[in-house]
Amino acid sequence: MIHSMTGFGSAVFRIDGSAFALEVRSVNHRHLDARVRLPRALSALEPDVRARIQERFSRGKFDCSITTPEGSGLPARLELDLGAARQYVEAARALTQEAGVSGALGVADLLGLPGVARLAEPAFSSEALREAARTALDTALDELESMRAAEGEVLARDLCMRATRVAEIAEALEQRAGLVQEGVRERLRKRARQLESETGLLDEARLHQEIVLAADRLDITEEIVRMRSHLGQFGQLIEAGAPGSPVGRRLEFLLQEISREANTIGAKGSDAPVAQQVVELKTELERLREQVQNVE
């Protein structure tokens, strides 16, 4: 069964006492586009996250983010360069002794000097980090896939219902076209008999040619046959859809072909009922097209 391209999933994981919230969401897109936003300390995970999404899905615009709870930053660690501090202290003593400069270098002064103190983000074990993040990502993607599958079932029912309606309109058009053709033939025959009564002449060959040409101009048999074929394939694709086996673009192509046949039928239409049915047909096809835009 087909899957939607709209979904959401989330998970939480911990590394060395630090908690992370992972969220992934997807919407419709012609291709697969994965965007990943990670804290700087986890930036090395971006290729793995992107590759995992590409392994499991074929279409959709994905946004994946990993944050700390409530958006707070990672706990920073204060790092001191005691060697640099000693050099500053020794330099201060030398200035005092040799240049006679007065004053003392305090701890607060030392901490403010370049290279003595800095706040560093925590470092995590790369293997443990990858394992925890991958497990959380798979959990979130499972949830997202379930949502895409559930919405896909709703889309499938709606698409099948509208495709059935298109088939019904096509059948009504075929019946109406037959009546229109017969009406045109009868009008031509009446006109021929009228001319015969007025002039005493009747060109049977010319009459037959006119009837054949008129019937050919109004004949929509080929268009209806192709439309039914496309609708049959449309239904088969809906049943065949599955994760990793996208059918959305093929459904779009079939709808384009069905619309082409509808346009041809509209151009051949010669009375108001046919024109009204063609308008209804195109309306249903547009609704189908809008729905198919969200099929993977």
PADRENZA-102467 format. One record per residue (C-alpha): x, y, z; residue in one letter. Coordinates in nm, 2 decimals. Layout:
% residues N
<<X; Y; Z>; "a">
...
//
This chain:
% residues 296
<<0.00; 0.00; 0.00>; "m">
<<0.12; 0.35; -0.07>; "i">
<<0.28; 0.57; 0.20>; "h">
<<0.25; 0.94; 0.26>; "s">
<<0.55; 1.17; 0.27>; "m">
<<0.43; 1.34; 0.59>; "t">
<<0.55; 1.21; 0.92>; "g">
<<0.71; 1.29; 1.26>; "f">
<<0.92; 1.09; 1.50>; "g">
<<1.12; 1.15; 1.82>; "s">
<<1.35; 0.98; 2.07>; "a">
<<1.58; 1.06; 2.36>; "v">
<<1.93; 0.93; 2.43>; "f">
<<2.20; 0.98; 2.69>; "r">
<<2.58; 0.99; 2.67>; "i">
<<2.80; 1.03; 2.98>; "d">
<<2.52; 1.19; 3.17>; "g">
<<2.42; 1.43; 2.89>; "s">
<<2.07; 1.40; 2.75>; "a">
<<1.98; 1.46; 2.39>; "f">
<<1.64; 1.49; 2.22>; "a">
<<1.62; 1.38; 1.86>; "l">
<<1.34; 1.48; 1.63>; "e">
<<1.28; 1.40; 1.26>; "v">
<<1.00; 1.52; 1.04>; "r">
<<0.92; 1.49; 0.67>; "s">
<<0.69; 1.66; 0.42>; "v">
<<0.64; 1.61; 0.05>; "n">
<<0.92; 1.67; -0.20>; "h">
<<0.99; 1.55; -0.56>; "r">
<<1.31; 1.38; -0.44>; "h">
<<1.48; 1.30; -0.11>; "l">
<<1.63; 1.60; 0.07>; "d">
<<1.77; 1.54; 0.42>; "a">
<<1.87; 1.84; 0.64>; "r">
<<2.05; 1.77; 0.96>; "v">
<<2.10; 2.02; 1.25>; "r">
<<2.33; 1.90; 1.54>; "l">
<<2.52; 2.06; 1.83>; "p">
<<2.88; 2.13; 1.74>; "r">
<<3.00; 1.85; 1.98>; "a">
<<2.79; 1.60; 1.77>; "l">
<<2.87; 1.74; 1.42>; "s">
<<3.06; 1.43; 1.33>; "a">
<<2.73; 1.23; 1.33>; "l">
<<2.58; 1.43; 1.04>; "e">
<<2.70; 1.20; 0.76>; "p">
<<2.57; 0.89; 0.95>; "d">
<<2.23; 1.05; 1.01>; "v">
<<2.19; 1.16; 0.65>; "r">
<<2.30; 0.82; 0.52>; "a">
<<2.05; 0.63; 0.75>; "r">
<<1.76; 0.84; 0.63>; "i">
<<1.86; 0.78; 0.27>; "q">
<<1.88; 0.40; 0.34>; "e">
<<1.52; 0.39; 0.46>; "r">
<<1.33; 0.63; 0.24>; "f">
<<1.32; 0.74; -0.12>; "s">
<<1.12; 1.06; -0.13>; "r">
<<1.04; 1.35; 0.10>; "g">
<<1.20; 1.65; 0.26>; "k">
<<1.35; 1.55; 0.59>; "f">
<<1.45; 1.77; 0.88>; "d">
<<1.64; 1.60; 1.16>; "c">
<<1.76; 1.78; 1.47>; "s">
<<1.94; 1.68; 1.79>; "i">
<<1.92; 1.92; 2.08>; "t">
<<1.97; 1.92; 2.46>; "t">
<<1.65; 1.93; 2.67>; "p">
<<1.47; 2.27; 2.64>; "e">
<<1.74; 2.39; 2.41>; "g">
<<2.00; 2.43; 2.68>; "s">
<<2.36; 2.41; 2.59>; "g">
<<2.59; 2.12; 2.67>; "l">
<<2.76; 2.14; 3.01>; "p">
<<3.09; 2.32; 2.94>; "a">
<<3.42; 2.22; 3.11>; "r">
<<3.67; 2.47; 3.23>; "l">
<<4.02; 2.40; 3.11>; "e">
<<4.33; 2.57; 3.25>; "l">
<<4.67; 2.60; 3.09>; "d">
<<4.89; 2.61; 3.40>; "l">
<<5.21; 2.63; 3.20>; "g">
<<5.08; 2.95; 3.04>; "a">
<<4.98; 3.09; 3.38>; "a">
<<5.33; 3.03; 3.52>; "r">
<<5.48; 3.21; 3.23>; "q">
<<5.26; 3.51; 3.29>; "y">
<<5.36; 3.51; 3.66>; "v">
<<5.73; 3.48; 3.59>; "e">
<<5.70; 3.76; 3.33>; "a">
<<5.53; 3.98; 3.59>; "a">
<<5.80; 3.91; 3.84>; "r">
<<6.07; 3.99; 3.59>; "a">
<<5.90; 4.32; 3.51>; "l">
<<5.88; 4.41; 3.88>; "t">
<<6.25; 4.33; 3.94>; "q">
<<6.41; 4.47; 3.63>; "e">
<<6.18; 4.76; 3.54>; "a">
<<6.07; 4.85; 3.88>; "g">
<<5.70; 4.82; 3.80>; "v">
<<5.48; 4.80; 4.10>; "s">
<<5.16; 4.59; 4.14>; "g">
<<5.07; 4.22; 4.19>; "a">
<<4.92; 3.98; 3.94>; "l">
<<4.61; 3.82; 4.10>; "g">
<<4.42; 3.51; 4.01>; "v">
<<4.13; 3.70; 3.85>; "a">
<<4.39; 3.88; 3.63>; "d">
<<4.55; 3.55; 3.53>; "l">
<<4.22; 3.39; 3.44>; "l">
<<4.14; 3.68; 3.21>; "g">
<<4.47; 3.66; 3.02>; "l">
<<4.47; 3.49; 2.67>; "p">
<<4.54; 3.12; 2.67>; "g">
<<4.51; 3.06; 3.05>; "v">
<<4.15; 2.95; 3.08>; "a">
<<3.88; 2.84; 2.83>; "r">
<<3.54; 2.67; 2.83>; "l">
<<3.54; 2.35; 2.63>; "a">
<<3.25; 2.14; 2.52>; "e">
<<3.24; 1.78; 2.65>; "p">
<<3.41; 1.51; 2.44>; "a">
<<3.23; 1.18; 2.39>; "f">
<<3.34; 0.84; 2.29>; "s">
<<3.28; 0.84; 1.92>; "s">
<<3.17; 0.47; 1.91>; "e">
<<2.93; 0.50; 2.21>; "a">
<<2.80; 0.82; 2.06>; "l">
<<2.73; 0.67; 1.72>; "r">
<<2.56; 0.37; 1.87>; "e">
<<2.33; 0.57; 2.10>; "a">
<<2.24; 0.82; 1.83>; "a">
<<2.17; 0.55; 1.57>; "r">
<<1.94; 0.36; 1.81>; "t">
<<1.75; 0.68; 1.88>; "a">
<<1.74; 0.77; 1.51>; "l">
<<1.60; 0.43; 1.42>; "d">
<<1.33; 0.47; 1.69>; "t">
<<1.23; 0.81; 1.56>; "a">
<<1.23; 0.69; 1.20>; "l">
<<1.01; 0.39; 1.29>; "d">
<<0.76; 0.63; 1.45>; "e">
<<0.78; 0.85; 1.14>; "l">
<<0.73; 0.56; 0.91>; "e">
<<0.43; 0.44; 1.10>; "s">
<<0.27; 0.78; 1.06>; "m">
<<0.35; 0.79; 0.69>; "r">
<<0.19; 0.44; 0.65>; "a">
<<-0.12; 0.54; 0.84>; "a">
<<-0.17; 0.85; 0.63>; "e">
<<-0.10; 0.65; 0.32>; "g">
<<-0.40; 0.43; 0.40>; "e">
<<-0.62; 0.74; 0.41>; "v">
<<-0.47; 0.87; 0.09>; "l">
<<-0.52; 0.53; -0.08>; "a">
<<-0.89; 0.52; 0.01>; "r">
<<-0.94; 0.87; -0.12>; "d">
<<-0.74; 0.81; -0.44>; "l">
<<-0.93; 0.49; -0.52>; "c">
<<-1.27; 0.67; -0.46>; "m">
<<-1.18; 0.95; -0.69>; "r">
<<-1.03; 0.72; -0.95>; "a">
<<-1.36; 0.53; -0.95>; "t">
<<-1.55; 0.85; -1.00>; "r">
<<-1.32; 0.93; -1.30>; "v">
<<-1.41; 0.59; -1.45>; "a">
<<-1.78; 0.66; -1.40>; "e">
<<-1.75; 1.00; -1.57>; "i">
<<-1.56; 0.83; -1.86>; "a">
<<-1.83; 0.58; -1.91>; "e">
<<-2.10; 0.85; -1.91>; "a">
<<-1.90; 1.04; -2.16>; "l">
<<-1.87; 0.73; -2.38>; "e">
<<-2.25; 0.68; -2.37>; "q">
<<-2.32; 1.05; -2.44>; "r">
<<-2.07; 1.06; -2.73>; "a">
<<-2.25; 0.77; -2.89>; "g">
<<-2.58; 0.96; -2.87>; "l">
<<-2.42; 1.27; -3.01>; "v">
<<-2.28; 1.07; -3.30>; "q">
<<-2.61; 0.92; -3.38>; "e">
<<-2.78; 1.26; -3.36>; "g">
<<-2.53; 1.40; -3.61>; "v">
<<-2.58; 1.11; -3.85>; "r">
<<-2.96; 1.16; -3.83>; "e">
<<-2.93; 1.54; -3.89>; "r">
<<-2.71; 1.47; -4.20>; "l">
<<-2.96; 1.22; -4.33>; "r">
<<-3.25; 1.47; -4.28>; "k">
<<-3.05; 1.74; -4.46>; "r">
<<-2.98; 1.50; -4.75>; "a">
<<-3.35; 1.41; -4.78>; "r">
<<-3.44; 1.78; -4.77>; "q">
<<-3.20; 1.86; -5.05>; "l">
<<-3.33; 1.56; -5.25>; "e">
<<-3.69; 1.68; -5.22>; "s">
<<-3.58; 2.03; -5.33>; "e">
<<-3.35; 1.94; -5.61>; "t">
<<-3.43; 1.58; -5.70>; "g">
<<-3.07; 1.49; -5.65>; "l">
<<-2.90; 1.27; -5.38>; "l">
<<-2.53; 1.19; -5.37>; "d">
<<-2.52; 0.88; -5.17>; "e">
<<-2.14; 0.86; -5.17>; "a">
<<-2.11; 1.22; -5.05>; "r">
<<-2.36; 1.16; -4.78>; "l">
<<-2.18; 0.85; -4.66>; "h">
<<-1.85; 1.04; -4.66>; "q">
<<-1.99; 1.33; -4.45>; "e">
<<-2.14; 1.08; -4.20>; "i">
<<-1.80; 0.90; -4.16>; "v">
<<-1.61; 1.23; -4.12>; "l">
<<-1.86; 1.36; -3.86>; "a">
<<-1.85; 1.03; -3.67>; "a">
<<-1.47; 1.03; -3.67>; "d">
<<-1.45; 1.39; -3.54>; "r">
<<-1.67; 1.30; -3.25>; "l">
<<-1.54; 0.95; -3.18>; "d">
<<-1.37; 0.93; -2.83>; "i">
<<-1.34; 0.55; -2.82>; "t">
<<-0.95; 0.56; -2.83>; "e">
<<-0.93; 0.82; -2.56>; "e">
<<-1.17; 0.62; -2.33>; "i">
<<-0.98; 0.30; -2.39>; "v">
<<-0.65; 0.46; -2.30>; "r">
<<-0.80; 0.63; -2.00>; "m">
<<-0.94; 0.30; -1.86>; "r">
<<-0.60; 0.14; -1.91>; "s">
<<-0.43; 0.43; -1.72>; "h">
<<-0.68; 0.40; -1.44>; "l">
<<-0.62; 0.03; -1.41>; "g">
<<-0.24; 0.09; -1.38>; "q">
<<-0.32; 0.37; -1.13>; "f">
<<-0.50; 0.12; -0.90>; "g">
<<-0.23; -0.14; -0.93>; "q">
<<0.04; 0.11; -0.83>; "l">
<<-0.16; 0.21; -0.52>; "i">
<<-0.16; -0.15; -0.41>; "e">
<<0.21; -0.20; -0.49>; "a">
<<0.34; 0.10; -0.30>; "g">
<<0.57; 0.03; -0.01>; "a">
<<0.86; 0.19; 0.19>; "p">
<<1.17; 0.20; -0.03>; "g">
<<0.95; 0.13; -0.34>; "s">
<<0.81; 0.47; -0.43>; "p">
<<0.52; 0.50; -0.67>; "v">
<<0.43; 0.87; -0.64>; "g">
<<0.61; 0.99; -0.95>; "r">
<<0.46; 0.71; -1.16>; "r">
<<0.11; 0.80; -1.03>; "l">
<<0.18; 1.16; -1.13>; "e">
<<0.28; 1.05; -1.48>; "f">
<<-0.04; 0.84; -1.52>; "l">
<<-0.25; 1.14; -1.41>; "l">
<<-0.08; 1.35; -1.67>; "q">
<<-0.17; 1.10; -1.94>; "e">
<<-0.53; 1.08; -1.82>; "i">
<<-0.55; 1.46; -1.82>; "s">
<<-0.42; 1.45; -2.18>; "r">
<<-0.70; 1.22; -2.28>; "e">
<<-0.95; 1.44; -2.10>; "a">
<<-0.83; 1.74; -2.29>; "n">
<<-0.87; 1.56; -2.62>; "t">
<<-1.23; 1.45; -2.53>; "i">
<<-1.31; 1.81; -2.44>; "g">
<<-1.18; 1.93; -2.78>; "a">
<<-1.41; 1.67; -2.95>; "k">
<<-1.71; 1.75; -2.74>; "g">
<<-1.99; 1.91; -2.93>; "s">
<<-2.28; 1.97; -2.69>; "d">
<<-2.34; 2.11; -2.34>; "a">
<<-2.38; 1.78; -2.15>; "p">
<<-2.04; 1.66; -2.28>; "v">
<<-1.88; 1.99; -2.18>; "a">
<<-2.02; 1.97; -1.83>; "q">
<<-1.90; 1.61; -1.79>; "q">
<<-1.55; 1.71; -1.91>; "v">
<<-1.54; 1.99; -1.65>; "v">
<<-1.63; 1.75; -1.38>; "e">
<<-1.37; 1.50; -1.50>; "l">
<<-1.10; 1.76; -1.50>; "k">
<<-1.20; 1.87; -1.15>; "t">
<<-1.17; 1.52; -1.01>; "e">
<<-0.83; 1.48; -1.19>; "l">
<<-0.70; 1.80; -1.03>; "e">
<<-0.81; 1.67; -0.69>; "r">
<<-0.63; 1.34; -0.76>; "l">
<<-0.32; 1.54; -0.86>; "r">
<<-0.32; 1.73; -0.54>; "e">
<<-0.34; 1.42; -0.33>; "q">
<<-0.08; 1.23; -0.53>; "v">
<<0.17; 1.51; -0.45>; "q">
<<0.21; 1.36; -0.10>; "n">
<<0.25; 1.00; -0.21>; "v">
<<0.61; 0.86; -0.16>; "e">
//
